[in-house]
C-alpha cells in the first residue's frame, strides 16, 4: 500500500455534485472525524473512481446471516 502523509481517520459519508459555475468538474466531498475534504475531479477521473469502486464492491464477501 502507498505511504501517505495524511489520511482520513474514518470516512463517515460522501456526497457528490456538479458545481453550477464549473460544469466540467465534479466535486467529491469526504466527511471525516477531522472535517470535510473536497476534491475536484474531471469526468475521466470520476468515471475511473466509479469503475474502481464497482469492481471492488463486486469482490466483497456477502454479508453473514444473523
N, C-alpha and C positions, 0 to 999 in steps of 0.2 A: 504494500500500500504506500502511496505517496506521503511523504512527510509534509505537514502543513504548518505554517507559522501560527495561523489562527484557525479555529474551528468552532462550530456550534456545540454547546454542551448537550443540547437536546432540541430537536425541531418539533414544535408543537402543532404547527399548521402552516399552510402556504396558500396564497391567493394569486391569481394572475389577472392581468388586464391589459388592454391596449390603450395607451395614452391618446387622448383625442388630438393633441397637437403634434404627436410623433407616431403616425400610423405605420411607420416602417420598423418599429421595435415593439417588443413585448416586455412588460415589467413583471418579474417574478419576485414576490416578497416572502421571505422566510422569517417566521417569528420564532425566536429562541428565548431562553431564560435571560439573556443579556440584552434583548431588544430586537429590533427589526432590521434585517439586511435586505436591501433592494438590489436587484440585478437587472440590467438592460440586456435583452437578447435579440439577435437578428432572427429572421424567420428560419434560417438554416440551423442556427443553434437551438432554437425552440423545438424544431422537429427532431433533431438528434437527441435532445434530452427526453422527449416524449417516447421515441423509439427505444432508447436505453431503459427507461422506466418500464415500458411494456414488456420488454424481453426479461428484465429482472423479475417482474411480477409473475410472469408465466413460470419461472423456475422456483417460485416459493412453494413450500410444502403446504398441503391442505391443512386447515385448522383441525386440531384434535377435537373429537366429540367429547362432550362433558357428561 
